[in-house]
Amino acid sequence: MDRRTRARELAMQALYQIDVQGADVFEFLGEFFAEMEGDEFVRKQATEWTKGTWDNLSQCDELIIASTIKWQFARLSPVDKSILRLSVYQLTCCGDIPPKVVINEAIELAKKFSTEKSPGFVNGVLDAVLRKLAGHDR
């Protein structure tokens, strides 16, 4: 598995834990990443993306809410919410990652960790976010 793909998996899992258990989980992020992954690059990247996403959470959530036309944000599964938050953070704050890569990786995360319908849902939301960021929203 690609190291950045693995870092995305860990960041998504960490964001899920923080969302479900609360921000106190941040205290244990280093231990979680060390237990889950031996590669220092992967741990460092996952930590950076997790903290970056959490630091920009309100901006990410606003874009997600504006792009989920038929879904209430509160009804999103914690897994899908974590995938979307990480992806929106990467679309808005990680200019070194092409948007197509962000979306493809998010779809793969949804296939691996969420429901059968999640990959299409995640793809649709992120396409809408990308249009909004480009100024092409309807």
N, C-alpha and C positions, 0 to 999 in steps of 0.2 A: 504494500500500500504506500502511496505517495506520502511523504512526511507532512506536507501541508494539509492533505486530506485527513490524515490522522489528527493533526492539530485542530482541524475544524470539528471533528467528532468529539474530541475532549472538551473544546470550548462550548459546544452545544450542550453536552452533558453537564458541564459546570453551570451554565446559564439555567438549565432546567432545575438543578439542585437549588440554586439561589432563588429562583422564582417560587419553588415549592416550599423550601425550608426557611427562606429569609436571608437577608444580607449578612447575617452572622457567619454564614458558610464561607465567606471570603477568607476568614481567618484560617480555614483548612484547605484552601485551594492548592497551595504548594504540596501538601501531603497527598491530596487526591491525585494530582498530576504525577507525582513521584511514584505513587503506588500503581498507577495505570500505565505509565510509559517510562521506558528507560532512556529514550533519546532526548538529550538536553535541548536540541533545537526544537523538537516537537513541544516539549513542556514550555519552553520560553514563548513560542508562537501562540500556543493555546492560552497561556496566561495573558499575553498582550491583547489578544482578541477578546477574551472574556472581560478583562478590565475595561477595554475600550468600549465594548458594547454596553456594559453596565454604566459607564460614565456618560454615555450618549443615549441612555434608555428612553428618555422622554421624546427626543427627536425621532428615534427609531419607531417608537410606539405610535407617534403622530402620523408618520408616513404609512405604517401598517393599517391604522384605523381608517385613514383616508383612501386606502386601496382595497379594503375588504368591504365591498359594496353591500353584499347580502349577508354578511356575518357580523355579529356583535363581537367585539374584541374579547369580552369576558367569556365568550363561548369557545374560543380557540383552545385546543388542547395545549397543555404546557409544553409538549414536545414540539408541536408546530410553531407555537409562539417563540420558543427558543431558537428554532431553525430560522424563522423569519427575522427575529431580532439580530442574530449574528449576520445574516445575509444583508440586511439593510445597513447595518454598521459598515460592512465591507464595501457596499455600494457607495456609501456616502463619505467614508473616511479612509479607505485603503485604495488610493488611486493606482497603486502598483498591481492590483488584481483586476483583470478585464471583467466587465459585467457578465459576459457570457459564461466565464468560469465560475463566478459567484453563483449564478442561477443554476448551472449544471450541477455544481457541488451540493447546492441546497436540495435539488431534486433527488440526488443520490442519498443524502441524509434522510429525506422523507421516506424513500423506498426502504431504507435499512431500519429506521427507528419508529416509523409511524404507520398509519393505516393505509389501506389500498388506495383510498381517494386522495390522500395527502400530497403525493407528488404533483398531481394536476393542480390542486389548490395552491400549493406553494409556488408553482410556476406562474399561475395566473396573478397572484398577488405581487410577486416580484416583477413581473412584466409591467404591471400597473405602476409600481413604485418607480421603475426605471423610466417610464413615460413621464411621470410627474417630475422626476429629477431633470429630465431633458426638456421640460416645459411643453410636452406634447400631450398632456392629459386632456381628456375630452372637455 
